[in-house]
Amino acid sequence: MAEPTYDELKGKLQELEKQVETKKRSGAIEFRVSEKGGVSVYGLGRFPVTLYYEQWTRLLDTVPDLKAFLEENKSKLKLKQG
């Protein structure tokens, strides 16, 4: 199989960069495993949210309580219009 040319590689790189940029602008939430073994969530804000497995499971176990808390305090919370 022939090696790709410089122009082919350059085109592929530009295509991948467009995909990454589109994903960033779309606000898509993305999960990654950090170097230290935590789970990072990208797309919620400027910086990722990183927690370890046990922390995620504890947080997920409280989802009903968190939803109730958010509703009870909605009038005090800053809401983005959009």
Gaussian input, Z-matrix of N, CA and C with variables (Angstrom, degrees):
# hf/3-21g

backbone

0 1
 N
 C     1     B1
 C     2     B2     1     A1
 N     3     B3     2     A2     1     D1
 C     4     B4     3     A3     2     D2
 C     5     B5     4     A4     3     D3
 N     6     B6     5     A5     4     D4
 C     7     B7     6     A6     5     D5
 C     8     B8     7     A7     6     D6
 N     9     B9     8     A8     7     D7
 C    10    B10     9     A9     8     D8
 C    11    B11    10    A10     9     D9
 N    12    B12    11    A11    10    D10
 C    13    B13    12    A12    11    D11
 C    14    B14    13    A13    12    D12
 N    15    B15    14    A14    13    D13
 C    16    B16    15    A15    14    D14
 C    17    B17    16    A16    15    D15
 N    18    B18    17    A17    16    D16
 C    19    B19    18    A18    17    D17
 C    20    B20    19    A19    18    D18
 N    21    B21    20    A20    19    D19
 C    22    B22    21    A21    20    D20
 C    23    B23    22    A22    21    D21
 N    24    B24    23    A23    22    D22
 C    25    B25    24    A24    23    D23
 C    26    B26    25    A25    24    D24
 N    27    B27    26    A26    25    D25
 C    28    B28    27    A27    26    D26
 C    29    B29    28    A28    27    D27
 N    30    B30    29    A29    28    D28
 C    31    B31    30    A30    29    D29
 C    32    B32    31    A31    30    D30
 N    33    B33    32    A32    31    D31
 C    34    B34    33    A33    32    D32
 C    35    B35    34    A34    33    D33
 N    36    B36    35    A35    34    D34
 C    37    B37    36    A36    35    D35
 C    38    B38    37    A37    36    D36
 N    39    B39    38    A38    37    D37
 C    40    B40    39    A39    38    D38
 C    41    B41    40    A40    39    D39
 N    42    B42    41    A41    40    D40
 C    43    B43    42    A42    41    D41
 C    44    B44    43    A43    42    D42
 N    45    B45    44    A44    43    D43
 C    46    B46    45    A45    44    D44
 C    47    B47    46    A46    45    D45
 N    48    B48    47    A47    46    D46
 C    49    B49    48    A48    47    D47
 C    50    B50    49    A49    48    D48
 N    51    B51    50    A50    49    D49
 C    52    B52    51    A51    50    D50
 C    53    B53    52    A52    51    D51
 N    54    B54    53    A53    52    D52
 C    55    B55    54    A54    53    D53
 C    56    B56    55    A55    54    D54
 N    57    B57    56    A56    55    D55
 C    58    B58    57    A57    56    D56
 C    59    B59    58    A58    57    D57
 N    60    B60    59    A59    58    D58
 C    61    B61    60    A60    59    D59
 C    62    B62    61    A61    60    D60
 N    63    B63    62    A62    61    D61
 C    64    B64    63    A63    62    D62
 C    65    B65    64    A64    63    D63
 N    66    B66    65    A65    64    D64
 C    67    B67    66    A66    65    D65
 C    68    B68    67    A67    66    D66
 N    69    B69    68    A68    67    D67
 C    70    B70    69    A69    68    D68
 C    71    B71    70    A70    69    D69
 N    72    B72    71    A71    70    D70
 C    73    B73    72    A72    71    D71
 C    74    B74    73    A73    72    D72
 N    75    B75    74    A74    73    D73
 C    76    B76    75    A75    74    D74
 C    77    B77    76    A76    75    D75
 N    78    B78    77    A77    76    D76
 C    79    B79    78    A78    77    D77
 C    80    B80    79    A79    78    D78
 N    81    B81    80    A80    79    D79
 C    82    B82    81    A81    80    D80
 C    83    B83    82    A82    81    D81
 N    84    B84    83    A83    82    D82
 C    85    B85    84    A84    83    D83
 C    86    B86    85    A85    84    D84
 N    87    B87    86    A86    85    D85
 C    88    B88    87    A87    86    D86
 C    89    B89    88    A88    87    D87
 N    90    B90    89    A89    88    D88
 C    91    B91    90    A90    89    D89
 C    92    B92    91    A91    90    D90
 N    93    B93    92    A92    91    D91
 C    94    B94    93    A93    92    D92
 C    95    B95    94    A94    93    D93
 N    96    B96    95    A95    94    D94
 C    97    B97    96    A96    95    D95
 C    98    B98    97    A97    96    D96
 N    99    B99    98    A98    97    D97
 C   100   B100    99    A99    98    D98
 C   101   B101   100   A100    99    D99
 N   102   B102   101   A101   100   D100
 C   103   B103   102   A102   101   D101
 C   104   B104   103   A103   102   D102
 N   105   B105   104   A104   103   D103
 C   106   B106   105   A105   104   D104
 C   107   B107   106   A106   105   D105
 N   108   B108   107   A107   106   D106
 C   109   B109   108   A108   107   D107
 C   110   B110   109   A109   108   D108
 N   111   B111   110   A110   109   D109
 C   112   B112   111   A111   110   D110
 C   113   B113   112   A112   111   D111
 N   114   B114   113   A113   112   D112
 C   115   B115   114   A114   113   D113
 C   116   B116   115   A115   114   D114
 N   117   B117   116   A116   115   D115
 C   118   B118   117   A117   116   D116
 C   119   B119   118   A118   117   D117
 N   120   B120   119   A119   118   D118
 C   121   B121   120   A120   119   D119
 C   122   B122   121   A121   120   D120
 N   123   B123   122   A122   121   D121
 C   124   B124   123   A123   122   D122
 C   125   B125   124   A124   123   D123
 N   126   B126   125   A125   124   D124
 C   127   B127   126   A126   125   D125
 C   128   B128   127   A127   126   D126
 N   129   B129   128   A128   127   D127
 C   130   B130   129   A129   128   D128
 C   131   B131   130   A130   129   D129
 N   132   B132   131   A131   130   D130
 C   133   B133   132   A132   131   D131
 C   134   B134   133   A133   132   D132
 N   135   B135   134   A134   133   D133
 C   136   B136   135   A135   134   D134
 C   137   B137   136   A136   135   D135
 N   138   B138   137   A137   136   D136
 C   139   B139   138   A138   137   D137
 C   140   B140   139   A139   138   D138
 N   141   B141   140   A140   139   D139
 C   142   B142   141   A141   140   D140
 C   143   B143   142   A142   141   D141
 N   144   B144   143   A143   142   D142
 C   145   B145   144   A144   143   D143
 C   146   B146   145   A145   144   D144
 N   147   B147   146   A146   145   D145
 C   148   B148   147   A147   146   D146
 C   149   B149   148   A148   147   D147
 N   150   B150   149   A149   148   D148
 C   151   B151   150   A150   149   D149
 C   152   B152   151   A151   150   D150
 N   153   B153   152   A152   151   D151
 C   154   B154   153   A153   152   D152
 C   155   B155   154   A154   153   D153
 N   156   B156   155   A155   154   D154
 C   157   B157   156   A156   155   D155
 C   158   B158   157   A157   156   D156
 N   159   B159   158   A158   157   D157
 C   160   B160   159   A159   158   D158
 C   161   B161   160   A160   159   D159
 N   162   B162   161   A161   160   D160
 C   163   B163   162   A162   161   D161
 C   164   B164   163   A163   162   D162
 N   165   B165   164   A164   163   D163
 C   166   B166   165   A165   164   D164
 C   167   B167   166   A166   165   D165
 N   168   B168   167   A167   166   D166
 C   169   B169   168   A168   167   D167
 C   170   B170   169   A169   168   D168
 N   171   B171   170   A170   169   D169
 C   172   B172   171   A171   170   D170
 C   173   B173   172   A172   171   D171
 N   174   B174   173   A173   172   D172
 C   175   B175   174   A174   173   D173
 C   176   B176   175   A175   174   D174
 N   177   B177   176   A176   175   D175
 C   178   B178   177   A177   176   D176
 C   179   B179   178   A178   177   D177
 N   180   B180   179   A179   178   D178
 C   181   B181   180   A180   179   D179
 C   182   B182   181   A181   180   D180
 N   183   B183   182   A182   181   D181
 C   184   B184   183   A183   182   D182
 C   185   B185   184   A184   183   D183
 N   186   B186   185   A185   184   D184
 C   187   B187   186   A186   185   D185
 C   188   B188   187   A187   186   D186
 N   189   B189   188   A188   187   D187
 C   190   B190   189   A189   188   D188
 C   191   B191   190   A190   189   D189
 N   192   B192   191   A191   190   D190
 C   193   B193   192   A192   191   D191
 C   194   B194   193   A193   192   D192
 N   195   B195   194   A194   193   D193
 C   196   B196   195   A195   194   D194
 C   197   B197   196   A196   195   D195
 N   198   B198   197   A197   196   D196
 C   199   B199   198   A198   197   D197
 C   200   B200   199   A199   198   D198
 N   201   B201   200   A200   199   D199
 C   202   B202   201   A201   200   D200
 C   203   B203   202   A202   201   D201
 N   204   B204   203   A203   202   D202
 C   205   B205   204   A204   203   D203
 C   206   B206   205   A205   204   D204
 N   207   B207   206   A206   205   D205
 C   208   B208   207   A207   206   D206
 C   209   B209   208   A208   207   D207
 N   210   B210   209   A209   208   D208
 C   211   B211   210   A210   209   D209
 C   212   B212   211   A211   210   D210
 N   213   B213   212   A212   211   D211
 C   214   B214   213   A213   212   D212
 C   215   B215   214   A214   213   D213
 N   216   B216   215   A215   214   D214
 C   217   B217   216   A216   215   D215
 C   218   B218   217   A217   216   D216
 N   219   B219   218   A218   217   D217
 C   220   B220   219   A219   218   D218
 C   221   B221   220   A220   219   D219
 N   222   B222   221   A221   220   D220
 C   223   B223   222   A222   221   D221
 C   224   B224   223   A223   222   D222
 N   225   B225   224   A224   223   D223
 C   226   B226   225   A225   224   D224
 C   227   B227   226   A226   225   D225
 N   228   B228   227   A227   226   D226
 C   229   B229   228   A228   227   D227
 C   230   B230   229   A229   228   D228
 N   231   B231   230   A230   229   D229
 C   232   B232   231   A231   230   D230
 C   233   B233   232   A232   231   D231
 N   234   B234   233   A233   232   D232
 C   235   B235   234   A234   233   D233
 C   236   B236   235   A235   234   D234
 N   237   B237   236   A236   235   D235
 C   238   B238   237   A237   236   D236
 C   239   B239   238   A238   237   D237
 N   240   B240   239   A239   238   D238
 C   241   B241   240   A240   239   D239
 C   242   B242   241   A241   240   D240
 N   243   B243   242   A242   241   D241
 C   244   B244   243   A243   242   D242
 C   245   B245   244   A244   243   D243

   B1=1.4547
   B2=1.5259
   B3=1.2994
   B4=1.4609
   B5=1.5283
   B6=1.3112
   B7=1.4581
   B8=1.5293
   B9=1.3414
   B10=1.4690
   B11=1.5297
   B12=1.3125
   B13=1.4643
   B14=1.5229
   B15=1.3012
   B16=1.4613
   B17=1.5274
   B18=1.3291
   B19=1.4649
   B20=1.5314
   B21=1.3234
   B22=1.4596
   B23=1.5322
   B24=1.3319
   B25=1.4651
   B26=1.5242
   B27=1.3257
   B28=1.4601
   B29=1.5268
   B30=1.3186
   B31=1.4620
   B32=1.5171
   B33=1.3236
   B34=1.4631
   B35=1.5302
   B36=1.3209
   B37=1.4585
   B38=1.5283
   B39=1.3266
   B40=1.4561
   B41=1.5267
   B42=1.3122
   B43=1.4585
   B44=1.5264
   B45=1.3285
   B46=1.4693
   B47=1.5238
   B48=1.3348
   B49=1.4602
   B50=1.5247
   B51=1.3240
   B52=1.4657
   B53=1.5219
   B54=1.3310
   B55=1.4664
   B56=1.5218
   B57=1.3342
   B58=1.4631
   B59=1.5206
   B60=1.3081
   B61=1.4556
   B62=1.5279
   B63=1.3128
   B64=1.4603
   B65=1.5200
   B66=1.3190
   B67=1.4624
   B68=1.5261
   B69=1.3441
   B70=1.4585
   B71=1.5184
   B72=1.3116
   B73=1.4588
   B74=1.5181
   B75=1.3034
   B76=1.4563
   B77=1.5245
   B78=1.3238
   B79=1.4550
   B80=1.5111
   B81=1.3133
   B82=1.4619
   B83=1.5218
   B84=1.3151
   B85=1.4615
   B86=1.5167
   B87=1.3201
   B88=1.4644
   B89=1.5214
   B90=1.3223
   B91=1.4647
   B92=1.5203
   B93=1.3240
   B94=1.4682
   B95=1.5273
   B96=1.3106
   B97=1.4636
   B98=1.5180
   B99=1.3299
   B100=1.4577
   B101=1.5280
   B102=1.3279
   B103=1.4716
   B104=1.5215
   B105=1.3416
   B106=1.4611
   B107=1.5259
   B108=1.3357
   B109=1.4524
   B110=1.5139
   B111=1.3069
   B112=1.4591
   B113=1.5257
   B114=1.3236
   B115=1.4616
   B116=1.5221
   B117=1.3269
   B118=1.4575
   B119=1.5237
   B120=1.3297
   B121=1.4581
   B122=1.5217
   B123=1.3195
   B124=1.4567
   B125=1.5174
   B126=1.3282
   B127=1.4590
   B128=1.5145
   B129=1.3194
   B130=1.4614
   B131=1.5224
   B132=1.3001
   B133=1.4588
   B134=1.5072
   B135=1.3044
   B136=1.4679
   B137=1.5297
   B138=1.3234
   B139=1.4594
   B140=1.5261
   B141=1.3195
   B142=1.4683
   B143=1.5241
   B144=1.3103
   B145=1.4648
   B146=1.5175
   B147=1.3377
   B148=1.4616
   B149=1.5163
   B150=1.3179
   B151=1.4597
   B152=1.5284
   B153=1.3342
   B154=1.4537
   B155=1.5300
   B156=1.3107
   B157=1.4669
   B158=1.5290
   B159=1.3267
   B160=1.4641
   B161=1.5231
   B162=1.3359
   B163=1.4570
   B164=1.5307
   B165=1.3360
   B166=1.4672
   B167=1.5163
   B168=1.3354
   B169=1.4656
   B170=1.5300
   B171=1.3336
   B172=1.4771
   B173=1.5191
   B174=1.3307
   B175=1.4591
   B176=1.5287
   B177=1.3237
   B178=1.4639
   B179=1.5272
   B180=1.3282
   B181=1.4668
   B182=1.5325
   B183=1.3241
   B184=1.4688
   B185=1.5284
   B186=1.3145
   B187=1.4687
   B188=1.5332
   B189=1.3339
   B190=1.4739
   B191=1.5349
   B192=1.3275
   B193=1.4657
   B194=1.5307
   B195=1.3237
   B196=1.4647
   B197=1.5228
   B198=1.3326
   B199=1.4661
   B200=1.5305
   B201=1.3210
   B202=1.4659
   B203=1.5263
   B204=1.3184
   B205=1.4584
   B206=1.5254
   B207=1.3365
   B208=1.4662
   B209=1.5278
   B210=1.3207
   B211=1.4634
   B212=1.5244
   B213=1.3299
   B214=1.4651
   B215=1.5255
   B216=1.3194
   B217=1.4629
   B218=1.5165
   B219=1.3082
   B220=1.4654
   B221=1.5309
   B222=1.3224
   B223=1.4715
   B224=1.5234
   B225=1.3249
   B226=1.4662
   B227=1.5242
   B228=1.3246
   B229=1.4412
   B230=1.5281
   B231=1.3159
   B232=1.4523
   B233=1.5297
   B234=1.3171
   B235=1.4600
   B236=1.5252
   B237=1.3172
   B238=1.4609
   B239=1.5122
   B240=1.3023
   B241=1.4631
   B242=1.5086
   B243=1.3057
   B244=1.4372
   B245=1.4430
   A1=108.88
   A2=117.30
   A3=122.95
   A4=110.86
   A5=115.71
   A6=121.82
   A7=109.12
   A8=117.87
   A9=119.02
   A10=110.54
   A11=115.27
   A12=120.10
   A13=109.75
   A14=115.25
   A15=121.61
   A16=109.93
   A17=116.53
   A18=120.65
   A19=111.89
   A20=117.75
   A21=121.25
   A22=110.57
   A23=115.80
   A24=119.81
   A25=111.15
   A26=116.15
   A27=120.82
   A28=110.23
   A29=117.55
   A30=121.90
   A31=111.91
   A32=116.29
   A33=121.06
   A34=110.62
   A35=116.91
   A36=121.87
   A37=110.25
   A38=117.20
   A39=120.55
   A40=111.06
   A41=117.00
   A42=121.78
   A43=111.07
   A44=116.39
   A45=120.95
   A46=111.35
   A47=116.79
   A48=120.36
   A49=110.81
   A50=117.89
   A51=121.58
   A52=110.50
   A53=116.68
   A54=120.80
   A55=110.60
   A56=116.37
   A57=120.77
   A58=109.68
   A59=118.15
   A60=122.43
   A61=110.97
   A62=117.32
   A63=121.53
   A64=110.08
   A65=116.69
   A66=121.04
   A67=110.12
   A68=116.87
   A69=120.55
   A70=110.92
   A71=117.31
   A72=121.73
   A73=112.11
   A74=117.80
   A75=120.32
   A76=111.58
   A77=117.33
   A78=120.23
   A79=112.75
   A80=116.62
   A81=120.64
   A82=109.93
   A83=115.40
   A84=120.77
   A85=107.79
   A86=114.73
   A87=121.14
   A88=109.43
   A89=116.41
   A90=122.81
   A91=109.51
   A92=115.59
   A93=120.91
   A94=108.77
   A95=115.92
   A96=121.21
   A97=106.71
   A98=116.46
   A99=121.23
   A100=110.70
   A101=115.14
   A102=120.22
   A103=111.90
   A104=116.48
   A105=120.47
   A106=112.85
   A107=117.48
   A108=120.52
   A109=115.09
   A110=117.16
   A111=120.39
   A112=109.91
   A113=116.20
   A114=121.11
   A115=107.36
   A116=115.51
   A117=121.47
   A118=109.55
   A119=115.49
   A120=122.10
   A121=107.21
   A122=115.46
   A123=122.51
   A124=108.74
   A125=115.88
   A126=120.55
   A127=114.34
   A128=117.94
   A129=120.68
   A130=111.52
   A131=116.56
   A132=122.36
   A133=109.82
   A134=114.84
   A135=120.02
   A136=112.14
   A137=115.84
   A138=120.66
   A139=110.42
   A140=117.70
   A141=119.71
   A142=111.30
   A143=115.14
   A144=122.11
   A145=105.58
   A146=116.63
   A147=120.49
   A148=109.84
   A149=115.69
   A150=122.68
   A151=107.83
   A152=115.38
   A153=119.95
   A154=109.50
   A155=115.97
   A156=122.94
   A157=112.14
   A158=117.17
   A159=121.44
   A160=111.13
   A161=116.49
   A162=120.04
   A163=111.23
   A164=116.45
   A165=119.58
   A166=110.96
   A167=117.15
   A168=118.84
   A169=110.43
   A170=117.73
   A171=120.03
   A172=110.30
   A173=116.87
   A174=120.97
   A175=110.97
   A176=116.84
   A177=120.75
   A178=112.13
   A179=116.85
   A180=120.50
   A181=111.69
   A182=117.34
   A183=121.07
   A184=113.19
   A185=118.42
   A186=121.80
   A187=112.70
   A188=120.47
   A189=118.53
   A190=112.35
   A191=116.73
   A192=120.47
   A193=111.24
   A194=116.34
   A195=120.45
   A196=110.69
   A197=117.30
   A198=120.52
   A199=110.69
   A200=117.14
   A201=121.16
   A202=110.32
   A203=117.08
   A204=121.80
   A205=110.85
   A206=116.57
   A207=120.59
   A208=111.16
   A209=117.28
   A210=120.70
   A211=111.33
   A212=117.02
   A213=121.23
   A214=111.62
   A215=116.71
   A216=121.13
   A217=113.92
   A218=116.74
   A219=121.30
   A220=112.43
   A221=117.20
   A222=120.45
   A223=112.23
   A224=118.39
   A225=122.65
   A226=112.60
   A227=117.27
   A228=121.72
   A229=111.07
   A230=115.54
   A231=120.69
   A232=107.65
   A233=115.81
   A234=120.74
   A235=109.15
   A236=116.54
   A237=120.81
   A238=108.30
   A239=116.01
   A240=121.17
   A241=107.47
   A242=118.62
   A243=115.64
   A244=112.85
   D1=134.78
   D2=-176.04
   D3=-73.82
   D4=146.00
   D5=176.27
   D6=-68.97
   D7=141.37
   D8=178.05
   D9=-66.84
   D10=149.50
   D11=179.30
   D12=-79.00
   D13=166.53
   D14=177.82
   D15=-57.62
   D16=-45.50
   D17=-178.88
   D18=-64.14
   D19=-37.28
   D20=177.42
   D21=-65.24
   D22=-43.87
   D23=178.71
   D24=-65.05
   D25=-41.40
   D26=178.96
   D27=-62.34
   D28=-42.38
   D29=177.87
   D30=-62.69
   D31=-42.91
   D32=179.64
   D33=-64.19
   D34=-40.77
   D35=178.59
   D36=-62.68
   D37=-44.48
   D38=178.79
   D39=-62.66
   D40=-38.88
   D41=178.09
   D42=-62.86
   D43=-44.35
   D44=178.90
   D45=-65.53
   D46=-39.76
   D47=178.42
   D48=-63.35
   D49=-37.84
   D50=177.22
   D51=-64.10
   D52=-40.71
   D53=179.54
   D54=-62.94
   D55=-43.12
   D56=179.71
   D57=-64.67
   D58=-44.87
   D59=-179.59
   D60=-63.41
   D61=-41.20
   D62=178.41
   D63=-63.09
   D64=-41.55
   D65=179.68
   D66=-63.71
   D67=-41.22
   D68=179.34
   D69=-62.76
   D70=-44.69
   D71=-177.54
   D72=-71.53
   D73=-25.78
   D74=-176.56
   D75=-74.78
   D76=-13.49
   D77=-178.22
   D78=74.55
   D79=17.89
   D80=-179.04
   D81=-63.16
   D82=139.02
   D83=176.20
   D84=-86.94
   D85=133.80
   D86=-176.22
   D87=-130.90
   D88=142.37
   D89=179.43
   D90=-111.79
   D91=140.13
   D92=175.61
   D93=-142.84
   D94=153.51
   D95=172.94
   D96=-90.63
   D97=125.73
   D98=-178.74
   D99=-75.82
   D100=169.14
   D101=179.02
   D102=-59.64
   D103=-31.42
   D104=-177.78
   D105=-91.09
   D106=3.87
   D107=175.38
   D108=93.41
   D109=12.12
   D110=175.91
   D111=-89.99
   D112=170.27
   D113=175.63
   D114=-106.10
   D115=120.37
   D116=-179.78
   D117=-103.15
   D118=136.59
   D119=177.18
   D120=-110.19
   D121=121.41
   D122=178.80
   D123=-106.99
   D124=148.68
   D125=175.20
   D126=106.04
   D127=-2.09
   D128=178.20
   D129=-87.72
   D130=-31.64
   D131=-177.63
   D132=-163.22
   D133=-160.88
   D134=-176.91
   D135=-66.37
   D136=-37.16
   D137=-178.19
   D138=-115.23
   D139=152.83
   D140=177.78
   D141=-72.11
   D142=156.40
   D143=172.69
   D144=-102.43
   D145=122.40
   D146=-177.44
   D147=-122.96
   D148=124.92
   D149=175.37
   D150=-134.98
   D151=158.48
   D152=176.43
   D153=-86.99
   D154=165.08
   D155=-175.37
   D156=-46.75
   D157=-51.62
   D158=-177.07
   D159=-61.87
   D160=-37.34
   D161=179.27
   D162=-67.39
   D163=-41.50
   D164=177.72
   D165=-62.48
   D166=-43.99
   D167=-178.01
   D168=-66.24
   D169=-38.34
   D170=176.73
   D171=-63.21
   D172=-44.40
   D173=179.73
   D174=-63.03
   D175=-45.41
   D176=-179.39
   D177=-64.11
   D178=-31.37
   D179=177.67
   D180=-66.13
   D181=-22.03
   D182=-177.77
   D183=-99.11
   D184=9.67
   D185=-175.94
   D186=-52.23
   D187=-46.83
   D188=178.70
   D189=-59.34
   D190=-41.66
   D191=178.81
   D192=-65.76
   D193=-39.90
   D194=179.04
   D195=-64.30
   D196=-43.73
   D197=178.97
   D198=-61.72
   D199=-42.92
   D200=178.76
   D201=-63.65
   D202=-43.39
   D203=179.02
   D204=-60.32
   D205=-45.29
   D206=179.94
   D207=-60.98
   D208=-43.25
   D209=179.69
   D210=-66.01
   D211=-42.10
   D212=-179.58
   D213=-64.32
   D214=-30.66
   D215=-175.54
   D216=-108.73
   D217=13.01
   D218=-175.69
   D219=-55.59
   D220=-37.75
   D221=-178.63
   D222=-66.14
   D223=-22.80
   D224=-179.82
   D225=-92.45
   D226=-12.55
   D227=-173.24
   D228=-91.34
   D229=146.43
   D230=174.95
   D231=-81.27
   D232=125.09
   D233=-178.33
   D234=-112.54
   D235=134.20
   D236=176.24
   D237=-78.54
   D238=132.45
   D239=175.70
   D240=-86.20
   D241=128.63
   D242=-179.73
   D243=178.62

